[in-house]
Amino acid sequence: MTEQKLPRVVLVGPPGAGKSTVGQALGEVLRCGVVDSDTLLERDNAMSCGELFTLLGEPEFRRREETYVARALDSDGVVSLGGGAVLSAATRRLLADHTVVYLRVSAEEGTRRTAHLATRPVLAAADGGDPRERYQEILAQRETLYRGVATHVVDADGRTPRHTVAEVLALIGVHDDQHDPDSGEGAHL
């Protein structure tokens, strides 16, 4: 019997928290693969997650997403999940045996970071409403779920990806002087 592979770390958080950016940087530092469940979904369905969400509706989109999350978790590298993946009880159960880092951002920061993503159906404010209020609704709906699956919480508000990566590395027990945010090295992160 073969030993099950586990990701080194799984990143969760709302849109704009930095999961993809931080995930790529962690993969470089840890010299391992990076799997993004949204990327898998988009590649296999030949359309963006937003288009798929609109086409299928949220219940079917989330059901399909569960399959891609399970596939991503079969990796031994870094995994980043779509912002709404934690809405699924099945996904939350899958995360129980993993090191999960919740990248937390405020509604203000998340809105600022996702301003260019307003075409995503889940972020769209109804009837020309305030995008910040919609983002706050998303956080209110998911905060407990993110914290519930998280092994660690990292505050990513106003921080560079390099600082966030350094904190995640410290939390998972990896020290790398080359990528210390206080050194001159690793400035590309």
C-alpha distance (Angstrom), angle and dihedral (degrees) to the residues before:
residue distance angle dihedral
M1 . . .
T2 3.79 . .
E3 3.77 123.6 .
Q4 3.80 114.2 -109.0
K5 3.78 113.8 -110.7
L6 3.77 116.1 -126.8
P7 3.78 127.2 -163.5
R8 3.78 114.9 -108.4
V9 3.81 87.9 -128.2
V10 3.80 138.2 -8.7
L11 3.82 119.1 -146.6
V12 3.81 121.9 -149.6
G13 3.79 132.6 172.1
P14 3.78 143.4 111.5
P15 3.80 124.6 -61.2
G16 3.78 110.3 -68.5
A17 3.80 95.8 24.0
G18 3.81 90.3 118.1
K19 3.79 100.3 -107.9
S20 3.81 95.4 143.1
T21 3.81 95.6 41.5
V22 3.80 94.4 44.6
G23 3.80 91.0 42.5
Q24 3.81 92.4 55.2
A25 3.80 91.7 47.5
L26 3.81 92.0 48.2
G27 3.79 89.7 50.4
E28 3.81 89.9 54.4
V29 3.80 93.6 48.0
L30 3.80 94.2 44.0
R31 3.82 91.9 41.2
C32 3.78 92.3 -130.4
G33 3.76 139.8 116.1
V34 3.78 124.4 -80.6
V35 3.79 122.9 -144.3
D36 3.80 122.4 -169.5
S37 3.81 113.3 -166.8
D38 3.82 91.2 -150.8
T39 3.81 90.6 54.2
L40 3.81 90.9 51.4
L41 3.81 90.7 49.7
E42 3.80 92.7 48.0
R43 3.79 94.4 46.5
D44 3.80 95.5 49.4
N45 3.81 94.1 44.1
A46 3.83 97.2 40.1
M47 3.81 93.0 -131.4
S48 3.78 139.4 80.6
C49 3.79 120.4 -87.7
G50 3.81 88.1 -113.0
E51 3.80 91.8 55.3
L52 3.79 91.3 45.4
F53 3.82 91.3 47.9
T54 3.82 90.3 52.3
L55 3.80 93.5 44.9
L56 3.81 97.3 46.7
G57 3.80 102.9 28.3
E58 3.77 122.6 -124.7
P59 3.85 100.2 -75.9
E60 3.82 94.0 54.4
F61 3.80 92.5 39.2
R62 3.83 90.3 54.1
R63 3.81 91.3 47.1
R64 3.81 90.7 54.2
E65 3.78 91.2 42.9
E66 3.83 89.6 59.1
T67 3.81 89.2 61.8
Y68 3.80 92.3 51.5
V69 3.79 92.5 46.3
A70 3.81 89.6 53.3
R71 3.81 89.5 49.9
A72 3.82 91.9 48.4
L73 3.81 91.3 49.9
D74 3.80 89.1 59.3
S75 3.81 86.6 73.4
D76 3.79 125.3 100.6
G77 3.81 93.7 -148.1
V78 3.78 134.9 60.8
V79 3.80 119.5 -41.7
S80 3.79 126.9 -164.3
L81 3.78 120.0 -168.9
G82 3.76 131.7 -153.0
G83 3.79 114.2 -94.7
G84 3.79 94.7 -108.0
A85 3.81 98.3 42.2
V86 3.82 91.1 102.3
L87 3.81 89.9 63.8
S88 3.81 87.4 79.7
A89 3.80 116.3 84.4
A90 3.82 88.4 -153.5
T91 3.80 90.6 56.1
R92 3.80 91.9 47.3
R93 3.81 89.0 53.6
L94 3.82 90.4 50.0
L95 3.81 90.3 54.2
A96 3.82 94.2 53.8
D97 3.82 95.2 94.5
H98 3.80 97.6 42.1
T99 3.78 137.5 87.1
V100 3.80 100.3 -108.6
V101 3.80 124.0 -172.7
Y102 3.78 118.1 -162.5
L103 3.81 109.9 -150.6
R104 3.79 101.0 -151.7
V105 3.81 123.5 -158.4
S106 3.79 131.6 171.0
A107 3.79 122.5 -114.2
E108 3.81 89.0 -107.0
E109 3.79 94.0 52.7
G110 3.80 94.0 40.5
T111 3.81 91.7 50.1
R112 3.80 91.0 49.2
R113 3.80 92.4 49.4
T114 3.81 94.4 46.6
A115 3.81 99.7 40.9
H116 3.81 89.2 110.8
L117 3.84 90.7 51.1
A118 3.81 97.9 63.3
T119 3.80 89.3 123.8
R120 3.80 89.8 71.4
P121 3.81 104.4 104.9
V122 3.79 94.5 -139.2
L123 3.82 90.6 55.2
A124 3.78 97.0 43.3
A125 3.79 112.6 113.7
A126 3.80 110.5 -135.1
D127 3.81 118.8 -111.4
G128 3.79 94.8 -1.2
G129 3.80 91.6 -53.4
D130 3.76 125.7 162.7
P131 3.85 111.7 -70.4
R132 3.82 89.8 -149.5
E133 3.80 90.6 57.3
R134 3.82 90.1 49.7
Y135 3.78 90.4 49.8
Q136 3.81 89.8 49.0
E137 3.83 88.8 52.7
I138 3.80 89.6 53.1
L139 3.80 91.1 50.4
A140 3.80 92.3 47.2
Q141 3.81 90.4 51.2
R142 3.81 95.7 46.2
E143 3.83 108.8 28.0
T144 3.80 94.6 91.6
L145 3.80 90.7 46.2
Y146 3.82 93.3 50.4
R147 3.79 90.9 48.7
G148 3.79 91.1 44.4
V149 3.81 93.8 59.1
A150 3.81 96.1 36.1
T151 3.76 124.6 106.7
H152 3.82 87.2 -175.1
V153 3.81 136.3 15.0
V154 3.81 119.9 -146.5
D155 3.79 120.1 -169.0
A156 3.81 104.1 -136.6
D157 3.83 96.1 177.3
G158 3.79 111.6 132.0
R159 3.80 92.6 -11.9
T160 3.75 128.3 127.0
P161 3.80 117.6 -118.2
R162 3.82 87.3 -112.8
H163 3.80 92.0 60.4
T164 3.79 91.9 44.9
V165 3.82 91.4 49.5
A166 3.82 90.9 49.8
E167 3.81 90.9 52.2
V168 3.81 92.9 47.9
L169 3.81 90.5 49.0
A170 3.79 90.7 51.3
L171 3.80 91.3 49.0
I172 3.80 93.0 52.2
G173 3.79 91.6 46.3
V174 3.79 100.6 -105.1
H175 3.79 118.1 131.1
D176 3.78 117.5 -170.4
D177 3.82 117.0 171.7
Q178 3.80 89.8 -164.7
H179 3.79 90.8 65.5
D180 3.79 99.2 38.0
P181 3.84 105.9 134.1
D182 3.78 90.5 -138.0
S183 3.79 93.8 57.1
G184 3.77 126.0 74.6
E185 3.81 91.1 -117.3
G186 3.78 124.4 95.1
A187 3.79 93.4 29.4
H188 3.79 89.6 148.9
L189 3.81 91.3 73.5
